[in-house]
Amino acid sequence: MPQLIPTPWLALLIFSWTIFSAIVLPKMLKHSFPDNPTPRHKQDLDKNKWDWSWH
């Protein structure tokens, strides 16, 4: 089986992940998202409980 011989594809896999980690990943992490969620207080969560009346 050719999958069990790691010589041809293992080097390519490691090289491609190295390129991805070195170039693409920092560019993706530089972006900021404008709509950061605001933390809610526990009191707000207690007010909006959903009542499962049919159980």
N, C-alpha and C positions, 0 to 999 in steps of 0.2 A: 504494500500500500504506500503510495507516495506521501500521504499525510504523516506517516510515522518517521519520515526522514526530514528532520528539521533544518537541514542545511540550506535549501533554496528559499524557504519562506520565513524562517525565523529572523534572519538578518534584515529582511525587508520590513517585517513587522516592527522590529525594534527601531529601525531607522525612521519609519513613518511616524511612530508615536513620539520619537524624539523631536522631529520637526514640528509635529502638532503641538507638543508641550512647550516648545521654545518660541514658536512664532504665533500660532493662532490663539492659544489659550490666554496669554497676556492681553491681546487685543480684545478678546471677548470680556475679560474681567475688568477692563478699563471703562466700559460703558456703565452709566448710572441710569437707574429707572426712576422716572419722575413721580410715580405714584406709590411711594412707600406706605405700607399699611400702618395705621396708628394703633398703638396698644389700647385695648379697652379695659376698663376696670371691672372687677368682679361684680359690683353692684349692677352695672349695665347688663351683664350676662344673666343675672338672676331675674331681672324684670321681664325678659323676653323668652320665657320658657314656653315650650309648646306642650300643651296638655293633650295627652293621648287618652281621650275619654272613652274610647270603645274597648279598652282592655280592662 
